[in-house]
Amino acid sequence: MSLLGTETAFEVMAKAKALEEQGKDIIYLQIGEPDFQTPKHIVEGAIRALRDGHTHYSAPTGILPLKEAIADEVNVRREVRPQNDQIIVTPGAKPIIFFVILACIESGDEVIYPDPGFPIYKSMINFAGGKGVPLPLREKKGFSLDKDEFLSLLSDRTKMIIINSPHNPTGGILSADDVEVVASAAIERGILVLTDEVYKNIIYDDEHKSIYSVPGMSDNCVLLDGFSKTYAMTGWRLGYGVMPNYLASKVERLIINSNSCTSTFSQYAAIEALNGPITESNLMVERFRKRRDFIVDGLNKIPGVSCIKPRGAFYVFPNISGTNMSSDYLENYLLHESGVAVLSGSAFGNHGDGYLRLSYANSIENIDIALNRIRVALEKL
């Protein structure tokens, strides 16, 4: 159990809530959660399912109508139509990470993962007994991968490659060339790729490039996606994976031994999300774009802070090396001194040190207040 890590966003939220209970005004910029309501047609779909009696167990890997809707969506977005039995529906997207790594990684197996990156990748690699091999994502490359560096990390023990685009915490994306480099190496060496694409619809000035679309990769790849970000459904806990049949059958066993199935009525809501109008989701992305531009402009006006413009997701990853303070120190200092909850970049890996992660899933008014508080707090140092 000591090998399991955590997700600092929830730890900081707990600290912030405790301060709030003491009367301190807190602005939350640490959590990766859209601040919009779930679209009404999705909510109504869940209510209708409840009234229709969909309150019992479903098949462990998901109901057939949702699998068909997912297959249609994958086909439209990635131009590959998976079989229904390759699709695994789970309560949130994290279980796919958990189950796939647990099923595939044994002691001594190497897993290449992004650093900075979503902390659950490294946590699960360690828990399964594997060896995590961090792939540095550097600011000078727009937080995309360095192809030569990536290739140098491959070895005979590499069992899995994890990629995430758009990327948490930096908002960087993988280009078509980046995707081809990873795909070529994976196919040549027979390495499984876990591609985390939960932010695929929150992208601003580029097109999303999925490795699942590369010829030959659908049989060598686990596609991870979900509903939390695109449809503001974080609390619904809905995600899915698309994977080769041999792996899907093993993941099904893990589901049966853990959560049995995903709540049935929420799966009917997911069908409404995939088949219904996307107007509200598109509007959400446009509002995120305005917030992105606002927060980047504001951060770059704060002495000691610099920030490049993210190309996807809803995070900024400002460089705070000019403050001469560590990321961990500033995370704690800004929370207690200014009432602004942010995350240390080091919570996402060693290569995140010298940065902070701020979520702009908050109103421009609150972001403006937070920026002013941060500037005043840093002036005191």
C-alpha positions in Angstrom: 0.0 0.0 0.0 2.9 2.3 0.6 3.7 2.2 -3.1 0.4 4.0 -3.9 0.6 7.7 -4.5 -2.2 10.2 -4.3 -3.7 13.1 -6.2 -2.6 16.4 -4.6 -5.6 18.3 -5.9 -7.8 16.6 -3.4 -5.3 17.1 -0.6 -5.1 20.8 -1.3 -8.9 21.0 -1.5 -9.1 19.5 2.0 -6.7 22.1 3.3 -8.6 24.9 1.6 -11.9 23.7 2.9 -10.5 23.7 6.4 -9.3 27.3 6.0 -12.6 28.2 4.6 -14.4 26.8 7.7 -12.1 29.1 9.7 -13.5 32.1 7.8 -10.8 32.5 5.1 -12.1 33.4 1.6 -10.7 30.8 -0.9 -10.6 30.8 -4.7 -10.2 27.3 -6.0 -7.8 27.0 -9.0 -6.4 23.6 -8.1 -9.1 21.1 -9.2 -9.6 19.7 -12.7 -13.3 20.1 -12.8 -15.5 22.1 -15.2 -17.5 24.7 -13.3 -20.5 24.3 -15.6 -23.6 22.3 -15.0 -24.2 19.0 -16.8 -26.4 19.8 -19.9 -30.1 19.4 -19.2 -30.7 16.7 -21.9 -28.2 14.5 -20.2 -29.7 15.0 -16.8 -33.2 14.3 -18.2 -31.9 11.1 -19.8 -30.8 9.9 -16.4 -34.1 10.8 -14.8 -36.0 9.0 -17.5 -33.8 5.9 -17.1 -34.5 5.9 -13.3 -38.3 6.2 -14.0 -38.1 3.4 -16.5 -36.6 1.1 -13.9 -33.0 1.1 -14.9 -31.8 0.8 -11.3 -30.4 -2.8 -11.3 -27.1 -4.4 -12.3 -25.9 -4.1 -15.9 -23.3 -6.3 -17.7 -19.9 -5.8 -16.1 -18.5 -4.1 -19.2 -21.4 -1.9 -19.9 -24.9 -1.9 -21.6 -25.0 -2.7 -25.3 -26.7 0.6 -26.4 -23.9 2.6 -24.8 -21.2 0.4 -26.3 -22.8 1.0 -29.7 -22.9 4.8 -29.2 -19.2 4.7 -28.1 -18.2 2.6 -31.1 -20.0 5.2 -33.4 -18.2 8.1 -31.7 -14.8 6.4 -31.9 -15.4 5.6 -35.6 -16.3 9.3 -36.3 -13.4 10.7 -34.4 -10.6 8.1 -35.0 -11.9 6.5 -38.2 -11.7 3.0 -36.6 -14.8 1.2 -35.5 -14.1 -1.1 -32.5 -16.1 -4.2 -31.8 -18.5 -4.0 -28.9 -16.6 -6.5 -26.8 -13.5 -4.3 -27.1 -15.3 -1.5 -25.2 -15.2 -1.5 -21.4 -17.4 1.0 -19.5 -16.2 2.0 -16.0 -17.2 4.3 -13.1 -14.9 7.1 -14.2 -11.8 6.9 -16.4 -9.3 6.2 -13.7 -10.3 2.5 -13.4 -9.1 1.9 -16.9 -5.6 3.2 -15.9 -5.8 1.0 -12.8 -7.0 -2.2 -14.4 -4.9 -2.0 -17.6 -1.6 -1.4 -15.7 -2.5 -4.0 -13.1 -3.3 -6.5 -15.9 -0.2 -5.9 -18.0 2.7 -4.8 -15.8 4.8 -7.1 -13.6 7.9 -6.7 -11.6 10.7 -5.3 -13.7 8.5 -4.2 -16.6 9.3 -0.7 -17.7 6.6 1.9 -18.5 7.3 5.2 -20.2 5.0 7.9 -18.9 4.9 11.7 -19.3 6.6 13.9 -16.7 5.1 16.2 -15.7 2.0 14.1 -16.0 -1.2 12.9 -14.3 0.2 11.4 -11.0 -2.0 8.3 -11.1 0.2 6.9 -14.0 3.3 6.7 -11.8 1.3 5.6 -8.8 -0.2 2.6 -10.6 3.1 1.6 -12.2 4.7 1.5 -8.8 1.8 -0.4 -7.3 2.0 -3.1 -10.0 5.7 -3.5 -9.4 6.8 -1.9 -12.6 9.6 0.6 -13.2 8.4 4.0 -14.3 10.5 5.7 -16.9 9.7 9.4 -17.0 9.5 11.1 -20.4 10.3 14.7 -19.8 8.0 17.3 -21.4 9.8 20.6 -21.5 8.5 24.1 -21.9 10.9 24.9 -24.7 9.2 22.2 -26.7 5.7 23.5 -25.9 5.4 20.6 -23.4 5.4 18.1 -26.2 7.8 15.2 -26.4 11.4 15.3 -27.7 11.4 12.5 -30.3 15.1 11.6 -29.9 14.8 11.6 -26.1 11.7 9.4 -26.3 13.5 6.9 -28.6 16.4 6.8 -26.2 14.2 5.6 -23.3 13.0 2.5 -25.1 14.5 -0.8 -24.0 13.9 -4.5 -24.2 12.0 -4.2 -20.9 9.6 -1.5 -22.2 6.2 -3.1 -21.8 3.9 0.0 -22.1 4.0 3.6 -23.3 1.5 6.1 -21.8 0.7 9.3 -23.7 -1.8 12.0 -22.8 -3.0 14.6 -25.3 -4.3 17.3 -24.6 -2.1 17.0 -21.6 -2.7 17.4 -17.9 -1.1 19.5 -16.3 0.5 21.6 -19.1 -2.2 21.9 -21.8 0.3 20.7 -24.4 -0.7 18.5 -27.3 1.0 15.9 -29.4 1.5 16.7 -33.1 0.8 14.3 -35.9 4.6 13.8 -36.2 4.8 13.0 -32.4 2.0 10.5 -32.7 3.7 8.8 -35.7 7.0 8.5 -33.8 5.3 6.8 -30.8 3.2 4.5 -33.1 6.1 3.4 -35.2 8.2 2.5 -32.1 5.2 0.7 -30.5 4.4 -1.4 -33.6 8.0 -2.2 -34.4 8.7 -3.4 -30.8 5.2 -4.8 -29.9 4.7 -2.3 -27.1 1.2 -1.6 -25.8 0.2 2.1 -25.8 -2.2 3.6 -23.3 -3.5 6.8 -24.8 -5.4 9.1 -22.4 -7.7 11.3 -24.5 -10.2 12.6 -21.9 -9.5 16.2 -22.9 -9.8 15.6 -26.7 -12.7 17.9 -27.1 -11.1 20.8 -25.2 -8.7 22.0 -27.8 -8.3 25.5 -29.1 -6.2 26.2 -32.2 -5.3 22.7 -33.4 -6.9 19.4 -34.3 -6.7 16.4 -32.0 -4.4 13.7 -33.3 -5.2 10.2 -31.9 -2.7 7.4 -32.1 -5.7 5.0 -32.2 -6.2 6.3 -35.8 -2.8 5.2 -37.0 -3.0 2.0 -39.1 -2.0 -1.0 -37.0 -2.4 0.7 -33.6 -6.0 -0.2 -32.8 -4.7 -3.8 -32.0 -1.8 -2.4 -30.0 -3.5 0.3 -28.1 -5.8 1.1 -25.1 -7.9 4.2 -25.8 -8.9 5.9 -22.6 -11.8 8.4 -22.7 -14.7 9.6 -20.6 -17.5 12.0 -20.0 -16.3 14.1 -17.0 -14.5 16.9 -18.9 -16.4 17.3 -22.2 -19.9 17.2 -20.6 -19.2 18.6 -17.1 -20.0 15.2 -15.6 -17.2 14.7 -13.1 -19.5 13.5 -10.3 -21.3 11.0 -12.6 -18.2 8.9 -12.7 -18.3 7.6 -16.3 -15.4 6.5 -18.4 -14.5 3.9 -20.9 -11.6 2.1 -22.5 -11.3 0.5 -26.0 -8.7 -2.3 -26.1 -7.7 -5.5 -27.8 -10.0 -8.5 -27.0 -7.3 -10.4 -25.1 -7.0 -7.5 -22.7 -10.7 -6.7 -22.5 -11.5 -10.2 -21.1 -8.9 -9.7 -18.4 -10.1 -6.3 -17.4 -13.7 -7.7 -17.2 -12.4 -10.1 -14.6 -11.0 -7.2 -12.6 -14.3 -5.3 -12.8 -16.2 -8.4 -11.6 -13.9 -8.6 -8.6 -14.1 -4.9 -7.8 -17.1 -2.8 -8.7 -19.3 -5.4 -10.5 -20.5 -2.8 -13.1 -21.1 0.9 -13.7 -24.4 2.3 -12.5 -27.0 1.5 -15.2 -29.0 4.8 -15.2 -25.9 6.8 -15.6 -25.0 4.8 -18.7 -28.3 5.8 -20.3 -27.3 9.4 -19.5 -24.0 8.8 -21.3 -25.9 7.7 -24.4 -27.7 11.1 -24.3 -24.3 12.8 -24.1 -22.9 11.1 -27.1 -26.1 11.2 -29.3 -27.5 14.6 -28.2 -26.6 18.2 -29.1 -23.1 19.4 -28.4 -24.0 23.1 -28.3 -23.3 23.5 -24.6 -20.0 21.6 -24.8 -18.9 23.8 -27.6 -19.9 26.9 -25.7 -18.0 25.7 -22.7 -14.8 25.3 -24.8 -15.2 28.9 -26.1 -15.6 30.2 -22.6 -12.5 28.2 -21.6 -10.7 29.9 -24.5 -11.5 33.4 -23.2 -10.4 32.4 -19.7 -7.2 30.9 -21.0 -6.3 34.1 -22.8 -7.2 36.2 -19.7 -5.2 34.1 -17.2 -2.1 33.8 -19.4 -2.1 37.6 -20.0 -2.5 38.2 -16.3 0.2 35.7 -15.2 2.7 37.2 -17.6 2.3 40.6 -15.9 3.3 39.2 -12.5 7.1 39.7 -11.8 8.9 36.4 -11.6 6.2 34.5 -13.5 6.0 33.5 -17.1 3.4 31.4 -18.9 3.1 30.0 -22.4 -0.4 29.6 -23.8 -1.8 26.1 -23.5 -3.3 24.5 -26.6 -5.8 22.3 -24.9 -7.4 21.2 -21.6 -8.2 23.9 -19.0 -4.9 24.3 -17.2 -2.0 26.8 -17.3 1.5 25.7 -16.2 3.3 28.9 -15.4 7.1 29.0 -14.8 7.8 30.5 -11.4 11.5 30.1 -11.3 11.9 33.9 -11.4 10.5 34.1 -7.9 13.4 32.0 -6.5 10.8 29.9 -4.6 10.1 26.2 -4.9 6.8 25.0 -6.3 5.9 23.3 -3.0 6.6 26.5 -1.0 4.5 28.7 -3.3 1.6 26.2 -3.3 1.4 26.4 0.5 2.3 30.1 0.7 -0.4 31.2 -1.8 -3.1 29.1 -0.1 -2.4 30.6 3.4 -1.3 34.1 2.5 -3.7 34.9 -0.4 -6.4 32.3 -0.2 -5.7 31.0 -3.7 -5.6 27.2 -4.1 -3.1 26.1 -6.7 -1.0 23.0 -7.2 2.8 22.6 -7.1 4.2 21.5 -10.4 6.2 18.9 -8.5 3.0 17.1 -7.7 3.1 16.0 -11.4 6.7 14.7 -11.4 10.2 15.9 -11.0 10.1 17.8 -14.2 7.2 19.9 -12.9 9.4 21.5 -10.3 9.6 25.3 -10.9 6.0 25.4 -12.1 2.5 25.7 -10.7 -0.7 24.3 -12.2 -3.7 26.5 -12.2 -7.1 25.5 -13.5 -9.1 28.1 -15.2 -12.3 26.2 -14.7 -13.5 29.2 -12.8 -15.1 32.5 -13.6 -13.1 35.4 -15.1 -14.1 37.4 -12.1 -12.6 34.9 -9.7 -9.6 34.4 -11.9 -9.0 38.2 -11.8 -9.3 38.3 -8.1 -6.9 35.4 -7.8 -4.3 37.0 -10.1 -4.4 40.2 -8.0 -4.0 38.2 -4.8 -1.1 36.2 -6.2 0.7 39.4 -7.4 0.3 41.1 -3.9 1.4 37.9 -2.1 4.6 37.6 -4.3 5.4 41.3 -3.8 5.6 40.5 0.0 8.3 37.9 -0.5 
